[in-house]
Amino acid sequence: MIKTTTDRLYFRQLLSGRDFARNDQVAAQMVNFVYLIGDRESRECVVVDPAYAVSDLLQIIAADEMKLTGVLATHYHPDHVGGSMMGMKIQGVADLLEQTQVPIHVNRQETKWVTRTTGLAENELVEHDGGDKISVGDVSITFVHTPGHTPGSQCFLVQQRLVAGDTLFLDGCGRTDLPGGNPSELYQSLQTLAAMPADTIVCPGHQYSALSSANMGDVIDTNHVFRPNSQQQWLEWFGN
């Protein structure tokens, strides 16, 4: 579990089935990461991809004496925002809104997908484009549109940390064979992330590797998705 409280930045990485939703076998199997990002002086924070046990997450926020002011959604899949998956109902943003009213920030290209998955209305979502920024207290978060896993997949850059959702894992990347996936777009999105400074800390949406985070330079050196030297070769290896 990453917990950062240096300077003003409040940053926590929480693992499903371990740090919250401890009695949920699906949560433990899916090994989702949820992130809390905020300003420890203003005591405000946002939560990235709340799912499985939203009450647990709200209790963690309260125990840290923080106030939740928003939700950031990387993409529409139920293990990130809640909804129905494999015949099971997963808690998510709709359940969170029943307990506290905060804005739900999504990429504009993901709006219709999020509404279908969660049952929320479009007017309950705040739409963004790539490059948009929000401030949580004095902490700035930049939205990075990374389509490919889904049309409106987005990552969040805060200081030197990249919350990457399912676009990029430390080992591998998001699937493109689910509704809305596009391998050509994902290749371009991976190139966008690879162009970030080598000391950018990649914080993935799942713990699919031994480490929970790593520098971008190390990820590029070790992750097989960066081995192809052209889009054509990448599509030959990873295209559906």
C-alpha positions in Angstrom: 0.0 0.0 0.0 1.4 3.3 -1.0 0.7 6.2 1.3 2.3 9.6 0.6 1.9 12.6 2.8 5.0 14.6 1.9 4.5 18.3 1.4 0.8 19.0 0.6 0.2 15.9 -1.5 -2.0 13.2 0.0 -1.7 10.0 -2.1 -2.9 6.6 -1.1 -2.9 3.4 -3.2 -5.4 0.8 -1.8 -5.7 -2.8 -3.0 -9.1 -4.5 -3.2 -9.4 -7.6 -1.0 -6.6 -6.4 1.2 -7.0 -2.8 2.2 -10.7 -2.7 1.7 -13.5 -5.2 0.7 -11.5 -7.8 2.7 -14.3 -10.3 2.7 -15.1 -10.0 -0.9 -13.7 -12.9 -2.9 -14.3 -11.1 -6.3 -12.4 -8.0 -5.0 -9.5 -10.2 -3.9 -9.4 -12.0 -7.2 -9.6 -8.8 -9.3 -6.8 -7.0 -7.4 -8.0 -3.6 -8.3 -6.2 -0.5 -7.0 -8.2 2.5 -5.8 -6.4 5.8 -5.3 -7.0 8.7 -2.9 -5.5 12.0 -4.1 -5.7 15.2 -2.2 -4.3 18.2 -0.3 -3.4 17.4 3.3 -3.6 21.1 4.3 -7.1 21.8 2.9 -8.1 18.2 3.9 -9.8 17.7 0.5 -9.4 14.6 -1.6 -10.8 12.7 -4.6 -11.1 8.9 -5.1 -10.1 7.2 -8.3 -12.3 4.2 -9.4 -14.2 3.4 -6.2 -15.7 -0.1 -6.4 -16.6 -3.2 -4.3 -17.0 -1.6 -0.9 -17.5 2.1 -1.0 -18.3 2.3 2.7 -14.9 1.0 3.4 -13.3 3.6 1.2 -15.3 6.4 2.9 -14.3 5.1 6.3 -10.6 5.2 5.3 -11.0 8.8 4.1 -12.7 9.8 7.3 -10.0 8.1 9.4 -7.5 10.2 7.6 -9.5 13.2 8.5 -10.0 14.0 4.8 -13.2 15.2 3.0 -14.2 13.6 -0.3 -14.9 16.2 -3.0 -15.1 14.1 -6.2 -14.6 10.9 -8.0 -12.3 10.3 -11.0 -13.2 7.4 -13.3 -10.5 5.9 -15.5 -13.1 4.0 -17.6 -16.5 2.3 -17.5 -15.8 -1.3 -16.6 -17.7 -2.5 -13.5 -14.6 -3.4 -11.5 -13.7 0.3 -11.6 -17.1 2.2 -11.4 -19.5 -0.5 -10.3 -22.3 -2.3 -12.1 -23.0 -5.8 -13.3 -20.1 -8.2 -14.1 -20.4 -11.9 -14.8 -23.8 -11.9 -13.3 -22.7 -10.2 -10.1 -23.5 -6.7 -8.8 -20.4 -4.7 -7.9 -20.8 -1.6 -5.8 -19.5 1.6 -7.3 -20.1 5.2 -8.0 -23.9 4.9 -7.8 -23.7 3.5 -4.3 -21.2 6.2 -3.3 -23.6 8.9 -4.4 -26.2 7.5 -2.1 -23.9 8.3 0.8 -22.3 11.5 -0.4 -23.0 13.9 -3.3 -19.8 14.6 -5.2 -19.1 15.2 -8.9 -18.1 12.1 -11.0 -15.4 13.1 -13.5 -15.3 11.1 -16.8 -13.8 11.5 -20.2 -16.4 12.9 -22.7 -15.9 9.8 -24.9 -16.8 7.5 -22.0 -20.1 9.2 -20.8 -22.5 6.9 -22.6 -20.6 3.8 -21.5 -20.5 4.9 -17.8 -24.3 5.6 -17.8 -25.0 2.2 -19.2 -22.8 0.4 -16.7 -23.7 2.3 -13.6 -27.3 3.5 -14.2 -26.3 7.1 -13.5 -27.8 9.9 -15.7 -25.6 12.0 -17.9 -26.3 15.1 -15.8 -24.7 13.3 -12.8 -21.4 13.2 -14.6 -18.8 15.9 -15.3 -17.4 15.5 -18.8 -13.7 16.2 -19.6 -11.3 16.3 -22.5 -7.7 15.2 -22.5 -5.6 18.0 -21.1 -8.2 19.3 -18.7 -7.1 19.9 -15.1 -8.9 20.0 -11.7 -7.5 21.3 -8.4 -8.0 19.5 -5.1 -7.1 22.2 -2.7 -3.6 23.2 -4.0 -3.0 19.9 -5.8 -3.4 19.9 -9.5 -4.5 16.8 -11.4 -4.2 16.6 -15.2 -6.5 14.4 -17.3 -4.7 12.3 -20.0 -7.0 10.8 -22.6 -5.7 7.3 -23.5 -8.2 5.5 -25.7 -7.8 1.9 -26.7 -8.9 -0.2 -23.7 -12.1 1.8 -24.0 -13.0 4.9 -26.0 -12.7 7.3 -23.1 -10.1 5.6 -21.0 -8.1 8.3 -19.1 -5.1 8.5 -16.8 -4.4 11.1 -14.1 -1.1 12.9 -13.7 -0.4 14.4 -10.3 3.1 15.7 -9.7 5.3 12.9 -11.0 2.7 10.1 -10.5 0.6 8.7 -13.3 -2.5 6.9 -12.2 -2.8 4.7 -15.3 -6.0 2.7 -14.9 -6.1 -0.2 -17.3 -4.2 1.6 -20.1 -0.8 0.5 -18.8 0.2 -2.1 -16.2 3.7 -2.6 -15.0 3.6 -5.9 -17.0 1.2 -5.7 -19.9 -1.6 -3.3 -20.9 -5.4 -3.2 -21.1 -7.3 -5.6 -23.3 -8.8 -4.4 -26.6 -11.2 -7.3 -27.2 -14.0 -5.9 -25.0 -16.7 -3.5 -26.2 -15.1 -0.2 -27.2 -11.6 -1.6 -27.4 -9.3 -0.5 -30.2 -5.8 -1.9 -30.6 -4.6 0.9 -32.9 -5.7 3.6 -30.4 -4.1 1.7 -27.5 -0.8 1.6 -29.4 -0.9 5.4 -29.8 -1.9 5.9 -26.1 1.0 3.8 -25.0 3.4 5.9 -27.0 1.9 9.0 -25.4 2.6 7.6 -21.9 6.1 6.4 -23.0 7.0 10.0 -23.9 6.6 11.1 -20.3 9.7 11.6 -18.2 11.4 8.4 -17.2 11.0 9.1 -13.5 7.2 9.3 -13.8 5.8 6.8 -11.3 3.3 4.5 -13.0 0.5 3.5 -10.6 -1.6 0.9 -12.4 -5.3 -0.1 -12.0 -4.5 -3.7 -11.0 -1.7 -5.5 -9.2 -0.8 -7.8 -12.0 2.9 -7.8 -11.0 5.0 -8.2 -7.9 5.5 -4.4 -7.6 2.7 -2.0 -7.0 4.3 0.9 -8.9 7.5 1.6 -10.9 9.2 4.3 -12.8 8.2 4.8 -16.4 11.7 4.2 -17.6 11.8 0.8 -15.9 8.3 -0.1 -17.2 9.4 0.7 -20.8 12.6 -1.4 -20.3 10.8 -4.5 -18.9 7.2 -4.4 -20.2 6.7 -6.5 -23.4 4.1 -4.2 -24.8 6.9 -1.7 -25.6 9.1 -4.2 -27.5 7.5 -3.7 -31.0 9.2 -1.0 -32.9 6.2 0.1 -35.0 2.5 0.2 -34.9 2.3 -2.5 -37.6 4.4 -4.8 -35.5 2.5 -4.0 -32.4 -0.8 -4.9 -34.1 0.7 -8.1 -35.4 1.7 -9.1 -31.8 -1.2 -7.6 -29.8 -4.1 -6.8 -32.3 -7.2 -8.9 -32.1 
